[in-house]
Amino acid sequence: MLYRVNGIVIRSFDYGEGNKIITILTNEYGKMSVMVRGAKKVKSRYSAITQLFTYGEFVFFKSGSMGNLSAGEIIKPYNKLREDIHKAAYGSYLAELTEKLLGEQDRAGWVFDQLLAAFDAMEADKDLQIVTHIYEMRLLALAGYEPDMSQCVSCGAESKEMSLSAAMGGALCPRCRHLDPQAIPLAESVVRLIRLFQRMDIARLGQIDLADSTRSLLKTAIRRLYDTHIDVKWKSRQFLDQMEKYGI
């Protein structure tokens, strides 16, 4: 079957002497794998379109599990994401999240829209951490692990003082906090931000100024959710941690 789709390259790796295999995220068909023959050759017309983050039009024939590219044209290269080490690191993490949490040809058009919006926001110098946290919360919902932060998951009470219990799937009020000794106490501002991130369209994100303590607590809370429910060793997240550790 012949496909003509717009897609975002979320994975690219060498295959054989001169070829590459790319994974693209499409609006219509979800995630798809495509062989690009000769892409590693110096004069290949396809070398640019196989780069990570590239948004382009792809034409390929697919008869089995993988397509074979016959034509391609770049719509937006997202060069700024590749040229800046911080943007590249965060962009790689979003691409890895998408590649790992979305099944082959699982249709999720809103994921496609949000990933494009995230890359646009990063190129526009929006806060990299905030963009990432919003996308993380949206993908967590896709995986079926969206936490209930609207009220206590144990008794249903609403309180300004909430703790996050990843194991129990959401917020715990002070009276129920003892049910999970590993629950993370959250400031009211952090609870509001998590609720906002769960439904926010990244395309509408403005500039947000957060205290370092708020940033740290957000990161801890969202990471706890992922580590509890998603059994994946994130290569790109490890690189982000190394950058933070060494002050890069």
Secondary structure, DSSP 8 states (H G I E B T S, - for coil): -EEEEEEEEEEEEEETTTEEEEEEEETTTEEEEEEETTTTSTT-TTTTTTSTT-EEEEEEEESSSSEEEEEEEEEE--HHHHHSHHHHHHHHHHHHHHHHHS-BT---HHHHHHHHHHHHHHHTT--HHHHHHHHHHHHHHHTT---B-SS-TTT----SSEEEETTTTEEE-TTTGGG-TT-EEE-HHHHHHHHHHHH--GGG-------HHHHHHHHHHHHHHHHHH-----HHHHHHHHHHHTT-
